[in-house]
Amino acid sequence: MKTIRASAYCRFSSDNQRDESIDAQIRAIEDYCSKNGYQLVKVYADRAKSATSDRRPDFQKMIADSDKGLFDVVIVHKLDRFSRDKYDSAKYKRKLKANDIKLLSVTENLDGSPESIILESLLEGMAEYYSKNLAREVMKGMKETAYKCMHTGGLPPIGYAVDPISKKYIINEDERGIIQTTFSMYHDGYGYNQIITALHEKGFLSRYGKPIGKNTLHGILRNEKYTGVYIFNLTDSKDALGKRNSNRKKDSEEVIRIDGGMPTIVSKELFQQVQVKIAANKNQTGRYKAKELYLLSGLIVCGECSNNLGYEYAMMGNTKFSGRNKLKYVTYRCGNRDQCKACKNPELRREYIESYAIDELQKKIFNDESIPMLARQLTEFQAKKDVSYQSEAVRLERKLGETNKQIDNIINAVANGVSNITLLSKLNELEDLKLKLDQSIIEHQAKKERAPVTEEVLRQLLSKFKDHIAARNLPEIKKFVASYVDKVIVYKEHVELILKLHLPETQNPQPDSVVDLTYGGEGSRTPVRR
């Protein structure tokens, strides 16, 4: 008589179960094989894997091996070890049946009779009910935790830690700079690669000790939690196939949002400005991907859509050829025009609006009359920056101390005879990090000790700006514009230009300059064509 070869499949999934749970299942299966004359030839075991998904390594290996004729039956301790999803259970049972392999349960008598088929279906339904009911109860408890703005599990976002007593979020001072640098640099027009380089030079690494990557920056810039908003249950759960998609958002009524529920790292205003720039950059990657250099890109917005929609809509550079001679026209146009045709704000010729912005910079900032006040404001601004430099210097010194301690620990371990490739590789990484931290500390010290901004320095800067304009050095002009222009708002009838430094001494954010688009300026009746 042929000996029946058996394979065992065992699984545990929760923190309340341990490896001993696997051992108990194997012992029960071995005893079952001994009583029924089966030869146990293979054991497949998945530790801490849920049966609601088929993404279990040893389970998939067992299914794949069923094609190879290695065993005749698969034995589980209970059916819910095989699967708690009726669809998966039916699918993989069919696969085993096609390979002439039976599925047996130690605790459930499934002999293939009509009655056992009903029992098997009932047991599978109960297992799936148990799983989904447990998930519902867990979610209920997590929502109660969320309403108290407490941590619900998993790693907190970069920049935050969890208070061990209150279980609420607190700011991780070692990571705060990652968030602030990322938002600040992106707002100022820097790209991902430049931000990554800056973070690396400052000694910032991911929680796994590796350089911060683009995907991390992408997640940071879109995470509203940094504005102090506690958010729970935002992304959708698994779909029908058991796959997650963090980009698929739940309905707003299912999301818990509590303003002020987390410590604030970036202001709401900065966050919204960054979202506008992200949308503008996303739109520009398509048909507006520029071969032209636009001096006001990222600064110019549509005032009509801002009023109608309640948030700023960026204007994009646009090139077209028209007329019999196919003359080239370069303009700024509202990005909303192409998306939903809702905006009626006409296009604005690039040379007009850019010349206007440069003229206003020269009239309002780069002139002899404004230089004394500008020097005073820049000196005051520098004093405020010195405070943040000091805070960053303290963080760098603390990070350097931690790095030196780790280096000493590894050196001591090597001196005591403990040496391997991983340890030496880690030592090299720490030495590189120490070098960068030393350099960053020197640079911060230099920034702290720099001389105040004088009127003479500003006059030299003014001369350089005029030289760039005379030479049509557009990249350098763009740097000046980005440094001093906060926003250009375009309406149907006029344009408002807002500078970063308000020379009339006021905190009232009024436009620093307004031009009428109907005519070419005060006293002029020459129409200005868009």
TORDODREN-855563 format. One record per residue (C-alpha): residue in three letters; x, y, z. Coordinates in steps of 0.25 Angstrom, whole numbers, plus 5000, padded with zeros to 4 digits. Each point is the difference from the previous one (the first is absolute). Layout:
N
alaXYZ ...
END
This chain:
530
met500050005000 lys500550144996 thr500450095012 ile499350134999 arg500950125001 ala499650125008 ser500450145001 ala499650095012 tyr499650144999 cys500150095013 arg499750145002 phe499950105012 ser499750154998 ser499850085012 asp500950065012 asn499249905009 gln500649884993 arg501549964999 asp500949904994 glu499449905010 ser498750014993 ile500749944987 asp500649895008 ala498749965006 gln499350004986 ile501249914995 arg499949905012 ala498549994998 ile500249974985 glu501149905003 asp499149935009 tyr498950004989 cys501049944990 ser500449895010 lys498649965003 asn499650004985 gly501249944994 tyr500550124993 gln501550044997 leu500350145004 val501050054989 lys499950155000 val499650115010 tyr499650144995 ala499950115011 asp499750154999 arg500250085013 ala499250135003 lys499349994987 ser498550034998 ala499149904994 thr499150104994 ser501150024989 asp500749904991 arg501350085001 arg500749895009 pro501349954995 asp500049865005 phe498549994996 gln500350044986 lys501249905000 met499149895004 ile499050034989 ala501250004990 asp500649875005 ser498649944998 asp500350004985 lys501349925002 gly499449875006 leu500750015013 phe498849965009 asp498649954999 val499350075011 val500150145007 ile499649995015 val499750125008 his499650015015 lys498750084997 leu499550054987 asp500250145004 arg501549985000 phe499849974985 ser499250134997 arg498950095006 asp499650054987 lys499049924993 tyr500450044986 asp501549975003 ser499649875006 ala499249954988 lys501050054990 tyr501249925007 lys499249885003 arg499649994985 lys501550014997 leu500349895010 lys498949914994 ala500550024986 asn501349945005 asp499349895007 ile500350055014 lys499149995011 leu499850115011 leu499849935014 ser499850075014 val500449935013 thr498850065008 glu498950004989 asn499649874994 leu499950034985 asp499849864993 gly499450054987 ser498649975003 pro498950104997 glu499850035015 ser501550035001 ile499950094988 ile498950085007 leu500950005013 glu501250054993 ser499350114994 leu499450045013 leu501349995007 glu500750094989 gly498850105001 met500250015015 ala501550024999 glu499850114990 tyr498950065009 tyr501049995012 ser501150074992 lys499150124995 asn499350015014 leu501350015007 ala500550114990 arg498750085002 glu500249995015 val501550044999 met499650124991 lys499050045011 gly501050005010 met501050084991 lys499050104997 glu499850035015 thr501550015002 ala500050104988 tyr498950095005 lys501050025012 cys501150034990 met500849895005 his501049914992 thr499249884993 gly501249924997 gly501149994990 leu501250094998 pro499650155002 pro500350104988 ile501450054999 gly500250125009 tyr499149945011 ala500249905012 val499049945009 asp499950045015 pro500249875008 ile499050045011 ser498950084993 lys500249924986 lys499850144993 tyr500950054989 ile501150095004 ile501150074991 asn501249924997 glu501150115001 asp501049924993 glu499149994988 arg499350135001 gly501050064990 ile499749904990 ile498650054999 gln500350155001 thr501249994990 thr499149924990 phe498850105000 ser500950125000 met500949964988 tyr498849954992 his499350135002 asp501250084996 gly500049924987 tyr501149895002 gly499849864994 tyr500049875007 asn501549974997 gln500450135006 ile499249985012 ile500649865002 thr501450064998 ala499750105011 leu499449905010 his501249914998 glu501050125002 lys499350035013 gly500149865005 phe498649964999 leu499749854997 ser498849914999 arg499649925013 tyr500749884993 gly501350084999 lys500050024985 pro499950134992 ile498650064999 gly499449974986 lys499050064991 asn498849925004 thr500250045015 leu500050154995 his498849974992 gly499349955012 ile500550115009 leu499550124991 arg498649944999 asn499849975015 glu499050105006 lys500449945014 tyr501250095001 thr499050125001 gly499549955013 val498849924994 tyr499849865006 ile499549914989 phe499549855001 asn499449914990 leu500450084988 thr500449894990 asp499149894996 ser500249865005 lys500349874992 asp499249984987 ala499349874996 leu501349944996 gly500650035013 lys500950124995 arg500250135006 asn500250134993 ser500450125009 asn499650104988 arg498549955001 lys499350095010 lys498849975009 asp498750085000 ser500250135008 glu498949965010 glu500949875004 val501250095002 ile500350055014 arg500650144999 ile500350085013 asp500750134998 gly501050035011 gly500149855003 met501549994997 pro501250105003 thr500250094988 ile501350004992 val499650084988 ser499050114999 lys498649984992 glu500450124991 leu501349934996 phe499449874998 gln498950064991 gln501150074992 val500749884998 gln498849924995 val499850114990 lys501449994995 ile499949844999 ala498750024992 ala500750104991 asn501249914998 lys499149884997 asn499350084989 gln501350054994 thr500549864998 gly499049994989 arg499750094988 tyr500650125008 lys501449935002 ala500850134997 lys501250014990 glu499850155003 leu500550065013 tyr498950075008 leu500450105010 leu498749995008 ser499849855000 gly499549955014 leu499650155004 ile498950044990 val498649965004 cys498650034994 gly499250105008 glu498749964994 cys500149865003 ser500550035014 asn498750085003 asn499149904993 leu500649875005 gly500550045014 tyr501449964997 glu501250044992 tyr500149954986 ala501450014993 met500250074986 met500949924991 gly500950044989 asn499449974986 thr500650014986 lys499350014987 phe500150044986 ser498950084993 gly499850084987 arg500449994986 asn501450015004 lys499949905011 leu500550115010 lys500549945014 tyr499250055012 val500449965014 thr499050035011 tyr499549965014 arg498649945001 cys499249945011 gly500249855001 asn498549995004 arg499650044985 asp500449874994 gln499549915012 cys498650055001 lys499850124990 ala499550085012 cys501050115000 lys499850124991 asn501250075004 pro500750034987 glu501549974997 leu501050105004 arg501350024991 arg501249965007 glu500950114996 tyr499050105006 ile499849945014 glu501449965002 ser500550144996 tyr499050065009 ala500549915012 ile501550044997 asp499650154999 glu499349995013 leu501249935007 gln500950124995 lys499050115005 lys499649945013 ile501349925005 phe501250024991 asn500150155001 asp500850105009 glu498850055007 ser499649865005 ile501449955004 pro500050055014 met498749945004 leu500349874993 ala501349995007 arg499350025013 gln498949894997 leu501149904995 thr500850025013 glu498749985008 phe499749874992 gln501449955002 ala499950025015 lys498849915000 lys500749904991 asp501149995010 val499149945010 ser499649894991 tyr501549984997 gln500349985014 ser498949905002 glu500549924988 ala501450015005 val499649945013 arg499349884993 leu501349984991 glu500850005013 arg499149905006 lys500049914987 leu501550015000 gly500149955014 glu499149884997 thr500849974988 asn501350005007 lys499449915011 gln499649904989 ile501450014994 asp500749975013 asn499149885003 ile500349944987 ile501550035002 asn500049935014 ala499249884994 val501149994989 ala501150015011 asn499449895007 gly500049914988 val498650024995 ser500150034985 asn499249974988 ile499750074987 thr498750065004 leu500650065013 leu501250064991 ser499050054990 lys499250075011 leu501350075005 asn500350054986 glu498650065000 leu500150065013 glu501450064997 asp499350074987 leu498950055009 lys501050065010 leu500750074989 lys498750064995 leu499650045014 asp501350075002 gln499950084987 ser498650045003 ile500350055014 ile501250084994 glu499050064990 his499050035010 gln501050075009 ala500450084988 lys498650054997 lys499850045015 glu501350084999 arg499750074987 ala500050154999 pro498750085000 val499450054987 thr500650134997 glu499550114990 glu501349984992 val499749854998 leu498650034995 arg500650114990 gln500949894995 leu498849914998 leu499250114993 ser501250024990 lys500149854998 phe498549994997 lys500050114990 asp501249934993 his499249874999 ile498850084994 ala500950074990 ala500649874996 arg498649935000 asn500649895009 leu498749945003 pro500449895009 glu500650105010 ile498850104998 lys499149885004 lys500849985013 phe499850155004 val498549994996 ala499849885009 ser500750065011 tyr499250135001 val498749974993 asp499049925009 lys498850004990 val499450054987 ile498550005000 val499450024986 tyr498550054999 lys499350034987 glu500250155002 his501250015008 val501349945006 glu500450005014 leu501549985004 ile500349965015 leu501450015004 lys500749925011 leu500550125007 his498950115002 leu500850134999 pro498950095006 glu500149965014 thr498749925002 gln499649865003 asn498750024991 pro500249904989 gln499650104989 pro500549994986 asp501350084998 ser499650034986 val498850004992 val499950024985 asp498850034991 leu499949904988 thr499050094993 tyr501050104997 gly501550015000 gly500150085013 glu499650135007 gly499850114989 ser500249904989 arg498849964991 thr500849904992 pro499349865002 val500949895005 arg499849874992 arg500049875007 
END
